[in-house]
């Protein structure tokens, strides 16, 4: 990797909030269905309300999925934040610092790399696929005025909950 022109970090996407809300609305539909099957008094508006909220949650999840950053690519001139909806570029001149943090468990080893970007007017964080060489590659690629801080957290015991 001595003469690399860019460094790329992939960001896996999973929408736990959308899945959680969907399960709540789906559970509501199941409860209403059981009430209807037992001939308990239900109003058709209850089905419409819960079904509409489920549909709204799914639609919001689909729209949000398009705008979530899927990859961060560094070049000597810019940082590219890629999503399904488009690409946002930020000049390297606006980048102040980059934080790279590696985390994991004693069973699996290091499994996650978190990336924090500090610009003039904002800060963004991303949980990337684990890349042990990311910090070194960024130090070689980015100008010396951009602080690259890499930290390897102590491996944690896996939770049993």
C-alpha positions in Angstrom: 0.0 0.0 0.0 2.9 2.3 -0.4 1.6 4.5 -3.2 -2.2 4.4 -2.7 -4.2 7.2 -4.2 -7.3 6.6 -2.0 -8.5 4.8 1.1 -12.0 3.4 1.3 -14.0 2.3 4.3 -17.3 0.4 3.8 -20.1 1.1 6.2 -22.5 -1.8 6.7 -26.2 -0.8 7.0 -28.7 -2.3 9.3 -31.8 -0.4 10.5 -32.6 -1.7 14.0 -34.9 1.3 14.8 -37.0 0.7 11.7 -37.1 -3.1 12.4 -38.1 -2.4 16.0 -40.9 -0.1 15.1 -42.1 -2.5 12.4 -42.3 -5.3 14.9 -44.3 -3.1 17.3 -46.8 -2.3 14.6 -46.9 -5.9 13.4 -47.6 -7.0 16.9 -50.4 -4.5 17.1 -51.9 -5.9 14.0 -51.7 -9.4 15.4 -53.5 -8.4 18.6 -56.2 -6.6 16.7 -56.6 -9.7 14.5 -57.0 -12.0 17.5 -59.6 -9.6 18.9 -61.5 -9.6 15.6 -61.4 -13.4 15.5 -62.7 -13.7 19.0 -65.5 -11.3 18.0 -64.4 -8.7 20.6 -65.7 -5.2 19.6 -63.2 -3.8 17.2 -63.5 -0.8 14.9 -62.2 -1.0 11.3 -60.4 2.2 12.0 -58.1 0.4 14.4 -56.9 -1.9 11.6 -56.5 1.1 9.3 -54.6 3.1 12.0 -52.1 0.3 12.9 -51.8 -0.8 9.3 -51.1 2.8 8.2 -48.5 3.2 10.9 -46.8 0.0 9.8 -46.8 1.2 6.2 -45.5 4.6 7.2 -42.6 3.0 9.2 -41.6 0.8 6.3 -41.7 3.7 3.9 -39.6 5.8 6.2 -37.1 3.0 6.5 -36.9 2.6 2.7 -36.3 6.4 2.2 -33.8 6.5 5.1 -31.9 3.6 3.6 -31.2 5.6 0.5 -29.6 8.4 2.4 -27.4 6.4 4.8 -23.7 6.6 4.0 -22.5 3.2 2.6 -18.8 4.1 2.0 -16.3 6.7 3.0 -13.5 7.3 0.5 -10.4 9.5 1.2 -8.3 10.9 -1.6 -5.6 13.5 -1.4 -8.1 16.2 -2.5 -11.4 15.2 -0.9 -13.5 12.9 1.3 -16.4 11.2 -0.5 -19.5 10.1 1.5 -21.4 7.7 -0.8 -25.0 6.7 -0.3 -27.6 5.2 -2.7 -29.1 8.6 -3.2 -25.8 10.3 -4.2 -22.3 11.3 -3.3 -21.3 14.2 -1.0 -17.8 15.5 -1.3 -15.9 17.5 1.4 -12.6 19.1 0.5 -9.6 17.9 2.5 -8.9 21.5 3.4 -12.1 21.4 5.6 -11.0 18.2 7.4 -9.4 18.9 10.8 -9.1 15.5 12.4 -9.8 11.8 11.9 -10.4 9.3 14.7 -10.1 5.6 14.1 -11.1 3.3 17.0 -10.9 -0.5 16.9 -13.2 -2.6 19.2 -14.0 -6.2 19.7 -14.4 -9.1 22.1 -12.0 -11.7 23.6 -13.9 -14.4 21.7 -14.0 -12.8 18.2 -11.0 -10.5 18.4 -11.3 -7.0 16.8 -14.4 -6.9 14.7 -15.4 -3.2 14.4 -13.6 0.0 13.3 -15.3 3.3 14.1 -14.4 6.3 12.0 -14.9 9.9 13.3 -14.5 12.8 10.9 -14.2 16.4 12.3 -14.7 19.2 9.7 -14.9 22.9 10.2 -18.6 23.0 10.8 -19.6 19.4 11.8 -18.5 16.0 13.0 -19.7 12.6 11.7 -19.1 9.1 12.9 -19.4 5.8 11.1 -19.1 2.2 12.2 -17.1 0.5 9.4 -16.1 -3.0 8.6 -13.0 -3.9 10.6 -9.8 -2.7 8.8 -6.6 -2.9 10.9 -4.7 -0.9 8.3 -7.1 2.0 8.1 -5.2 4.3 10.5 -1.8 3.7 8.9 -3.2 4.2 5.4 -4.9 7.5 6.4 -1.6 8.8 8.0 0.2 8.2 4.7 -2.5 9.6 2.5 -3.8 12.7 4.4 -1.7 15.9 4.8 0.2 16.3 8.0 -2.1 19.2 9.2 -4.9 16.6 9.6 -4.6 14.8 12.9 -5.2 11.1 12.6 -5.7 9.5 16.0 -5.9 5.7 16.1 -7.0 3.8 19.2 -7.1 0.1 19.9 -9.6 -0.5 22.7 -9.0 -3.4 25.1 -10.9 -6.5 24.1 -14.1 -6.9 26.1 -15.7 -10.1 27.5 -18.7 -11.0 25.3 -22.1 -10.1 26.9 -24.3 -13.1 27.8 -27.6 -11.3 27.8 
